[in-house]
Amino acid sequence: MKHLHIIFSLLFIMLGIVIITISKMIEEVIPKLGYAAFQSAAAAGSYTPND
């Protein structure tokens, strides 16, 4: 029974590490996507500084 608790605690630790890693990757990618969207909108002429 004690081994079951150890296995579950290790699973939760691994799950936490995976969630942190994914959130850091998303944090890196989202600004680049926003910049690309802004560039495409500006190149299409749909964005003006007055907006």
PDB file of N, CA, C, O and CB in Angstrom:
ATOM      1  N   MET A   1       0.836  -1.203   0.000  1.00  0.00           N
ATOM      2  CA  MET A   1       0.000   0.000   0.000  1.00  0.00           C
ATOM      3  C   MET A   1       0.876   1.261   0.000  1.00  0.00           C
ATOM      4  O   MET A   1       0.517   2.277  -0.595  1.00  0.00           O
ATOM      5  CB  MET A   1      -0.948   0.001   1.228  1.00  0.00           C
ATOM      6  N   LYS A   2       2.023   1.179   0.673  1.00  0.00           N
ATOM      7  CA  LYS A   2       2.904   2.341   0.728  1.00  0.00           C
ATOM      8  C   LYS A   2       3.490   2.639  -0.654  1.00  0.00           C
ATOM      9  O   LYS A   2       3.720   3.797  -1.000  1.00  0.00           O
ATOM     10  CB  LYS A   2       4.032   2.113   1.749  1.00  0.00           C
ATOM     11  N   HIS A   3       3.729   1.585  -1.439  1.00  0.00           N
ATOM     12  CA  HIS A   3       4.272   1.790  -2.778  1.00  0.00           C
ATOM     13  C   HIS A   3       3.273   2.539  -3.665  1.00  0.00           C
ATOM     14  O   HIS A   3       3.667   3.301  -4.548  1.00  0.00           O
ATOM     15  CB  HIS A   3       4.641   0.441  -3.416  1.00  0.00           C
ATOM     16  N   LEU A   4       1.992   2.317  -3.425  1.00  0.00           N
ATOM     17  CA  LEU A   4       0.956   2.998  -4.203  1.00  0.00           C
ATOM     18  C   LEU A   4       1.017   4.508  -3.970  1.00  0.00           C
ATOM     19  O   LEU A   4       0.880   5.289  -4.912  1.00  0.00           O
ATOM     20  CB  LEU A   4      -0.442   2.455  -3.834  1.00  0.00           C
ATOM     21  N   HIS A   5       1.220   4.915  -2.731  1.00  0.00           N
ATOM     22  CA  HIS A   5       1.322   6.341  -2.413  1.00  0.00           C
ATOM     23  C   HIS A   5       2.546   6.958  -3.078  1.00  0.00           C
ATOM     24  O   HIS A   5       2.483   8.082  -3.575  1.00  0.00           O
ATOM     25  CB  HIS A   5       1.385   6.551  -0.893  1.00  0.00           C
ATOM     26  N   ILE A   6       3.639   6.239  -3.090  1.00  0.00           N
ATOM     27  CA  ILE A   6       4.865   6.740  -3.720  1.00  0.00           C
ATOM     28  C   ILE A   6       4.656   6.895  -5.220  1.00  0.00           C
ATOM     29  O   ILE A   6       5.083   7.888  -5.809  1.00  0.00           O
ATOM     30  CB  ILE A   6       6.055   5.792  -3.439  1.00  0.00           C
ATOM     31  N   ILE A   7       4.005   5.921  -5.837  1.00  0.00           N
ATOM     32  CA  ILE A   7       3.744   5.989  -7.284  1.00  0.00           C
ATOM     33  C   ILE A   7       2.859   7.180  -7.611  1.00  0.00           C
ATOM     34  O   ILE A   7       3.132   7.913  -8.562  1.00  0.00           O
ATOM     35  CB  ILE A   7       3.084   4.688  -7.784  1.00  0.00           C
ATOM     36  N   PHE A   8       1.792   7.382  -6.824  1.00  0.00           N
ATOM     37  CA  PHE A   8       0.901   8.510  -7.100  1.00  0.00           C
ATOM     38  C   PHE A   8       1.596   9.847  -6.878  1.00  0.00           C
ATOM     39  O   PHE A   8       1.368  10.791  -7.635  1.00  0.00           O
ATOM     40  CB  PHE A   8      -0.340   8.424  -6.225  1.00  0.00           C
ATOM     41  N   SER A   9       2.433   9.944  -5.863  1.00  0.00           N
ATOM     42  CA  SER A   9       3.138  11.205  -5.630  1.00  0.00           C
ATOM     43  C   SER A   9       4.118  11.487  -6.764  1.00  0.00           C
ATOM     44  O   SER A   9       4.259  12.634  -7.188  1.00  0.00           O
ATOM     45  CB  SER A   9       3.881  11.169  -4.280  1.00  0.00           C
ATOM     46  N   LEU A  10       4.792  10.456  -7.256  1.00  0.00           N
ATOM     47  CA  LEU A  10       5.696  10.660  -8.393  1.00  0.00           C
ATOM     48  C   LEU A  10       4.923  11.063  -9.644  1.00  0.00           C
ATOM     49  O   LEU A  10       5.387  11.899 -10.420  1.00  0.00           O
ATOM     50  CB  LEU A  10       6.509   9.388  -8.666  1.00  0.00           C
ATOM     51  N   LEU A  11       3.748  10.472  -9.842  1.00  0.00           N
ATOM     52  CA  LEU A  11       2.923  10.853 -10.992  1.00  0.00           C
ATOM     53  C   LEU A  11       2.504  12.317 -10.911  1.00  0.00           C
ATOM     54  O   LEU A  11       2.543  13.029 -11.914  1.00  0.00           O
ATOM     55  CB  LEU A  11       1.682   9.958 -11.080  1.00  0.00           C
ATOM     56  N   PHE A  12       2.106  12.769  -9.727  1.00  0.00           N
ATOM     57  CA  PHE A  12       1.715  14.168  -9.579  1.00  0.00           C
ATOM     58  C   PHE A  12       2.892  15.111  -9.793  1.00  0.00           C
ATOM     59  O   PHE A  12       2.730  16.187 -10.369  1.00  0.00           O
ATOM     60  CB  PHE A  12       1.112  14.399  -8.204  1.00  0.00           C
ATOM     61  N   ILE A  13       4.072  14.716  -9.333  1.00  0.00           N
ATOM     62  CA  ILE A  13       5.267  15.534  -9.556  1.00  0.00           C
ATOM     63  C   ILE A  13       5.569  15.622 -11.050  1.00  0.00           C
ATOM     64  O   ILE A  13       5.864  16.702 -11.561  1.00  0.00           O
ATOM     65  CB  ILE A  13       6.483  14.951  -8.792  1.00  0.00           C
ATOM     66  N   MET A  14       5.498  14.496 -11.746  1.00  0.00           N
ATOM     67  CA  MET A  14       5.756  14.490 -13.188  1.00  0.00           C
ATOM     68  C   MET A  14       4.714  15.327 -13.919  1.00  0.00           C
ATOM     69  O   MET A  14       5.049  16.068 -14.843  1.00  0.00           O
ATOM     70  CB  MET A  14       5.759  13.048 -13.733  1.00  0.00           C
ATOM     71  N   LEU A  15       3.450  15.213 -13.510  1.00  0.00           N
ATOM     72  CA  LEU A  15       2.385  15.997 -14.134  1.00  0.00           C
ATOM     73  C   LEU A  15       2.628  17.492 -13.941  1.00  0.00           C
ATOM     74  O   LEU A  15       2.413  18.277 -14.864  1.00  0.00           O
ATOM     75  CB  LEU A  15       1.016  15.603 -13.555  1.00  0.00           C
ATOM     76  N   GLY A  16       3.072  17.889 -12.757  1.00  0.00           N
ATOM     77  CA  GLY A  16       3.378  19.293 -12.497  1.00  0.00           C
ATOM     78  C   GLY A  16       4.519  19.794 -13.364  1.00  0.00           C
ATOM     79  O   GLY A  16       4.466  20.908 -13.885  1.00  0.00           O
ATOM     80  N   ILE A  17       5.551  18.975 -13.519  1.00  0.00           N
ATOM     81  CA  ILE A  17       6.681  19.360 -14.371  1.00  0.00           C
ATOM     82  C   ILE A  17       6.234  19.522 -15.816  1.00  0.00           C
ATOM     83  O   ILE A  17       6.656  20.457 -16.497  1.00  0.00           O
ATOM     84  CB  ILE A  17       7.809  18.318 -14.281  1.00  0.00           C
ATOM     85  N   VAL A  18       5.378  18.613 -16.288  1.00  0.00           N
ATOM     86  CA  VAL A  18       4.880  18.700 -17.665  1.00  0.00           C
ATOM     87  C   VAL A  18       4.039  19.957 -17.856  1.00  0.00           C
ATOM     88  O   VAL A  18       4.175  20.644 -18.869  1.00  0.00           O
ATOM     89  CB  VAL A  18       4.053  17.450 -18.023  1.00  0.00           C
ATOM     90  N   ILE A  19       3.181  20.262 -16.903  1.00  0.00           N
ATOM     91  CA  ILE A  19       2.327  21.461 -17.016  1.00  0.00           C
ATOM     92  C   ILE A  19       3.189  22.726 -17.034  1.00  0.00           C
ATOM     93  O   ILE A  19       2.939  23.632 -17.830  1.00  0.00           O
ATOM     94  CB  ILE A  19       1.307  21.523 -15.839  1.00  0.00           C
ATOM     95  N   ILE A  20       4.197  22.796 -16.167  1.00  0.00           N
ATOM     96  CA  ILE A  20       5.076  23.969 -16.140  1.00  0.00           C
ATOM     97  C   ILE A  20       5.833  24.108 -17.457  1.00  0.00           C
ATOM     98  O   ILE A  20       5.974  25.210 -17.987  1.00  0.00           O
ATOM     99  CB  ILE A  20       6.069  23.875 -14.965  1.00  0.00           C
ATOM    100  N   THR A  21       6.322  22.979 -17.984  1.00  0.00           N
ATOM    101  CA  THR A  21       7.062  23.018 -19.248  1.00  0.00           C
ATOM    102  C   THR A  21       6.174  23.495 -20.393  1.00  0.00           C
ATOM    103  O   THR A  21       6.593  24.327 -21.198  1.00  0.00           O
ATOM    104  CB  THR A  21       7.637  21.634 -19.572  1.00  0.00           C
ATOM    105  N   ILE A  22       4.953  22.974 -20.468  1.00  0.00           N
ATOM    106  CA  ILE A  22       4.034  23.375 -21.541  1.00  0.00           C
ATOM    107  C   ILE A  22       3.684  24.854 -21.414  1.00  0.00           C
ATOM    108  O   ILE A  22       3.627  25.564 -22.418  1.00  0.00           O
ATOM    109  CB  ILE A  22       2.747  22.516 -21.508  1.00  0.00           C
ATOM    110  N   SER A  23       3.449  25.325 -20.183  1.00  0.00           N
ATOM    111  CA  SER A  23       3.085  26.735 -20.023  1.00  0.00           C
ATOM    112  C   SER A  23       4.246  27.655 -20.393  1.00  0.00           C
ATOM    113  O   SER A  23       4.025  28.738 -20.936  1.00  0.00           O
ATOM    114  CB  SER A  23       2.641  27.010 -18.583  1.00  0.00           C
ATOM    115  N   LYS A  24       5.479  27.237 -20.107  1.00  0.00           N
ATOM    116  CA  LYS A  24       6.636  28.046 -20.507  1.00  0.00           C
ATOM    117  C   LYS A  24       6.774  28.086 -22.025  1.00  0.00           C
ATOM    118  O   LYS A  24       7.108  29.125 -22.595  1.00  0.00           O
ATOM    119  CB  LYS A  24       7.924  27.494 -19.876  1.00  0.00           C
ATOM    120  N   MET A  25       6.515  26.952 -22.680  1.00  0.00           N
ATOM    121  CA  MET A  25       6.587  26.924 -24.141  1.00  0.00           C
ATOM    122  C   MET A  25       5.513  27.824 -24.753  1.00  0.00           C
ATOM    123  O   MET A  25       5.782  28.549 -25.710  1.00  0.00           O
ATOM    124  CB  MET A  25       6.433  25.482 -24.661  1.00  0.00           C
ATOM    125  N   ILE A  26       4.301  27.779 -24.204  1.00  0.00           N
ATOM    126  CA  ILE A  26       3.219  28.636 -24.701  1.00  0.00           C
ATOM    127  C   ILE A  26       3.573  30.102 -24.480  1.00  0.00           C
ATOM    128  O   ILE A  26       3.311  30.944 -25.339  1.00  0.00           O
ATOM    129  CB  ILE A  26       1.877  28.293 -24.000  1.00  0.00           C
ATOM    130  N   GLU A  27       4.167  30.408 -23.330  1.00  0.00           N
ATOM    131  CA  GLU A  27       4.571  31.773 -23.015  1.00  0.00           C
ATOM    132  C   GLU A  27       5.573  32.316 -24.035  1.00  0.00           C
ATOM    133  O   GLU A  27       5.570  33.509 -24.340  1.00  0.00           O
ATOM    134  CB  GLU A  27       5.170  31.830 -21.615  1.00  0.00           C
ATOM    135  N   GLU A  28       6.423  31.441 -24.557  1.00  0.00           N
ATOM    136  CA  GLU A  28       7.400  31.847 -25.574  1.00  0.00           C
ATOM    137  C   GLU A  28       6.744  32.043 -26.935  1.00  0.00           C
ATOM    138  O   GLU A  28       7.139  32.941 -27.680  1.00  0.00           O
ATOM    139  CB  GLU A  28       8.515  30.807 -25.682  1.00  0.00           C
ATOM    140  N   VAL A  29       5.759  31.231 -27.274  1.00  0.00           N
ATOM    141  CA  VAL A  29       5.205  31.213 -28.632  1.00  0.00           C
ATOM    142  C   VAL A  29       4.155  32.294 -28.849  1.00  0.00           C
ATOM    143  O   VAL A  29       4.091  32.870 -29.935  1.00  0.00           O
ATOM    144  CB  VAL A  29       4.599  29.857 -28.927  1.00  0.00           C
ATOM    145  N   ILE A  30       3.334  32.585 -27.851  1.00  0.00           N
ATOM    146  CA  ILE A  30       2.202  33.503 -28.026  1.00  0.00           C
ATOM    147  C   ILE A  30       2.633  34.905 -28.484  1.00  0.00           C
ATOM    148  O   ILE A  30       2.014  35.437 -29.406  1.00  0.00           O
ATOM    149  CB  ILE A  30       1.427  33.612 -26.721  1.00  0.00           C
ATOM    150  N   PRO A  31       3.657  35.529 -27.895  1.00  0.00           N
ATOM    151  CA  PRO A  31       4.053  36.859 -28.403  1.00  0.00           C
ATOM    152  C   PRO A  31       4.493  36.827 -29.865  1.00  0.00           C
ATOM    153  O   PRO A  31       4.252  37.780 -30.606  1.00  0.00           O
ATOM    154  CB  PRO A  31       5.183  37.426 -27.552  1.00  0.00           C
ATOM    155  N   LYS A  32       5.137  35.739 -30.284  1.00  0.00           N
ATOM    156  CA  LYS A  32       5.554  35.641 -31.681  1.00  0.00           C
ATOM    157  C   LYS A  32       4.351  35.524 -32.600  1.00  0.00           C
ATOM    158  O   LYS A  32       4.352  36.092 -33.692  1.00  0.00           O
ATOM    159  CB  LYS A  32       6.482  34.445 -31.881  1.00  0.00           C
ATOM    160  N   LEU A  33       3.319  34.792 -32.173  1.00  0.00           N
ATOM    161  CA  LEU A  33       2.098  34.692 -32.985  1.00  0.00           C
ATOM    162  C   LEU A  33       1.400  36.040 -33.082  1.00  0.00           C
ATOM    163  O   LEU A  33       0.913  36.416 -34.148  1.00  0.00           O
ATOM    164  CB  LEU A  33       1.139  33.645 -32.394  1.00  0.00           C
ATOM    165  N   GLY A  34       1.351  36.768 -31.968  1.00  0.00           N
ATOM    166  CA  GLY A  34       0.730  38.092 -31.985  1.00  0.00           C
ATOM    167  C   GLY A  34       1.481  39.053 -32.885  1.00  0.00           C
ATOM    168  O   GLY A  34       0.867  39.852 -33.592  1.00  0.00           O
ATOM    169  N   TYR A  35       2.801  38.982 -32.866  1.00  0.00           N
ATOM    170  CA  TYR A  35       3.613  39.842 -33.726  1.00  0.00           C
ATOM    171  C   TYR A  35       3.385  39.504 -35.190  1.00  0.00           C
ATOM    172  O   TYR A  35       3.299  40.402 -36.027  1.00  0.00           O
ATOM    173  CB  TYR A  35       5.100  39.705 -33.378  1.00  0.00           C
ATOM    174  N   ALA A  36       3.287  38.213 -35.507  1.00  0.00           N
ATOM    175  CA  ALA A  36       3.045  37.797 -36.890  1.00  0.00           C
ATOM    176  C   ALA A  36       1.664  38.265 -37.353  1.00  0.00           C
ATOM    177  O   ALA A  36       1.509  38.702 -38.493  1.00  0.00           O
ATOM    178  CB  ALA A  36       3.165  36.260 -37.026  1.00  0.00           C
ATOM    179  N   ALA A  37       0.669  38.177 -36.483  1.00  0.00           N
ATOM    180  CA  ALA A  37      -0.676  38.636 -36.838  1.00  0.00           C
ATOM    181  C   ALA A  37      -0.685  40.149 -37.053  1.00  0.00           C
ATOM    182  O   ALA A  37      -1.331  40.644 -37.977  1.00  0.00           O
ATOM    183  CB  ALA A  37      -1.691  38.244 -35.740  1.00  0.00           C
ATOM    184  N   PHE A  38       0.023  40.875 -36.207  1.00  0.00           N
ATOM    185  CA  PHE A  38       0.106  42.324 -36.366  1.00  0.00           C
ATOM    186  C   PHE A  38       0.794  42.684 -37.679  1.00  0.00           C
ATOM    187  O   PHE A  38       0.351  43.598 -38.374  1.00  0.00           O
ATOM    188  CB  PHE A  38       0.854  42.953 -35.184  1.00  0.00           C
ATOM    189  N   GLN A  39       1.863  41.984 -38.026  1.00  0.00           N
ATOM    190  CA  GLN A  39       2.583  42.265 -39.261  1.00  0.00           C
ATOM    191  C   GLN A  39       1.713  41.992 -40.475  1.00  0.00           C
ATOM    192  O   GLN A  39       1.714  42.768 -41.430  1.00  0.00           O
ATOM    193  CB  GLN A  39       3.856  41.437 -39.334  1.00  0.00           C
ATOM    194  N   SER A  40       0.966  40.883 -40.443  1.00  0.00           N
ATOM    195  CA  SER A  40       0.117  40.570 -41.601  1.00  0.00           C
ATOM    196  C   SER A  40      -1.026  41.579 -41.720  1.00  0.00           C
ATOM    197  O   SER A  40      -1.410  41.941 -42.833  1.00  0.00           O
ATOM    198  CB  SER A  40      -0.448  39.135 -41.488  1.00  0.00           C
ATOM    199  N   ALA A  41      -1.575  42.037 -40.595  1.00  0.00           N
ATOM    200  CA  ALA A  41      -2.643  43.043 -40.641  1.00  0.00           C
ATOM    201  C   ALA A  41      -2.104  44.375 -41.140  1.00  0.00           C
ATOM    202  O   ALA A  41      -2.775  45.067 -41.905  1.00  0.00           O
ATOM    203  CB  ALA A  41      -3.284  43.220 -39.253  1.00  0.00           C
ATOM    204  N   ALA A  42      -0.900  44.742 -40.715  1.00  0.00           N
ATOM    205  CA  ALA A  42      -0.311  45.996 -41.155  1.00  0.00           C
ATOM    206  C   ALA A  42       0.057  45.924 -42.637  1.00  0.00           C
ATOM    207  O   ALA A  42      -0.095  46.907 -43.363  1.00  0.00           O
ATOM    208  CB  ALA A  42       0.927  46.333 -40.310  1.00  0.00           C
ATOM    209  N   ALA A  43       0.536  44.773 -43.084  1.00  0.00           N
ATOM    210  CA  ALA A  43       0.909  44.636 -44.496  1.00  0.00           C
ATOM    211  C   ALA A  43      -0.314  44.659 -45.390  1.00  0.00           C
ATOM    212  O   ALA A  43      -0.241  45.098 -46.538  1.00  0.00           O
ATOM    213  CB  ALA A  43       1.692  43.344 -44.722  1.00  0.00           C
ATOM    214  N   ALA A  44      -1.446  44.184 -44.866  1.00  0.00           N
ATOM    215  CA  ALA A  44      -2.666  44.164 -45.673  1.00  0.00           C
ATOM    216  C   ALA A  44      -3.302  45.552 -45.733  1.00  0.00           C
ATOM    217  O   ALA A  44      -4.210  45.784 -46.532  1.00  0.00           O
ATOM    218  CB  ALA A  44      -3.668  43.146 -45.104  1.00  0.00           C
ATOM    219  N   GLY A  45      -2.835  46.466 -44.902  1.00  0.00           N
ATOM    220  CA  GLY A  45      -3.374  47.825 -44.917  1.00  0.00           C
ATOM    221  C   GLY A  45      -4.601  47.996 -44.060  1.00  0.00           C
ATOM    222  O   GLY A  45      -5.226  49.056 -44.092  1.00  0.00           O
ATOM    223  N   SER A  46      -4.971  46.974 -43.284  1.00  0.00           N
ATOM    224  CA  SER A  46      -6.164  47.074 -42.446  1.00  0.00           C
ATOM    225  C   SER A  46      -5.870  47.747 -41.109  1.00  0.00           C
ATOM    226  O   SER A  46      -6.785  48.006 -40.328  1.00  0.00           O
ATOM    227  CB  SER A  46      -6.750  45.693 -42.207  1.00  0.00           C
ATOM    228  N   TYR A  47      -4.595  48.030 -40.845  1.00  0.00           N
ATOM    229  CA  TYR A  47      -4.230  48.680 -39.589  1.00  0.00           C
ATOM    230  C   TYR A  47      -3.703  50.067 -39.886  1.00  0.00           C
ATOM    231  O   TYR A  47      -2.847  50.245 -40.752  1.00  0.00           O
ATOM    232  CB  TYR A  47      -3.180  47.850 -38.810  1.00  0.00           C
ATOM    233  N   THR A  48      -4.219  51.051 -39.162  1.00  0.00           N
ATOM    234  CA  THR A  48      -3.691  52.401 -39.269  1.00  0.00           C
ATOM    235  C   THR A  48      -3.320  52.871 -37.873  1.00  0.00           C
ATOM    236  O   THR A  48      -3.945  52.447 -36.901  1.00  0.00           O
ATOM    237  CB  THR A  48      -4.719  53.368 -39.938  1.00  0.00           C
ATOM    238  N   PRO A  49      -2.322  53.734 -37.746  1.00  0.00           N
ATOM    239  CA  PRO A  49      -1.912  54.226 -36.412  1.00  0.00           C
ATOM    240  C   PRO A  49      -3.023  54.971 -35.687  1.00  0.00           C
ATOM    241  O   PRO A  49      -2.991  55.071 -34.461  1.00  0.00           O
ATOM    242  CB  PRO A  49      -0.709  55.140 -36.544  1.00  0.00           C
ATOM    243  N   ASN A  50      -4.012  55.499 -36.419  1.00  0.00           N
ATOM    244  CA  ASN A  50      -5.092  56.242 -35.790  1.00  0.00           C
ATOM    245  C   ASN A  50      -6.056  55.341 -35.032  1.00  0.00           C
ATOM    246  O   ASN A  50      -6.797  55.823 -34.174  1.00  0.00           O
ATOM    247  CB  ASN A  50      -5.842  57.027 -36.828  1.00  0.00           C
ATOM    248  N   ASP A  51      -6.065  54.042 -35.328  1.00  0.00           N
ATOM    249  CA  ASP A  51      -7.025  53.126 -34.686  1.00  0.00           C
ATOM    250  C   ASP A  51      -6.665  52.925 -33.247  1.00  0.00           C
ATOM    251  O   ASP A  51      -7.350  52.189 -32.537  1.00  0.00           O
ATOM    252  CB  ASP A  51      -7.073  51.775 -35.405  1.00  0.00           C
TER     253      ASP A  51
END
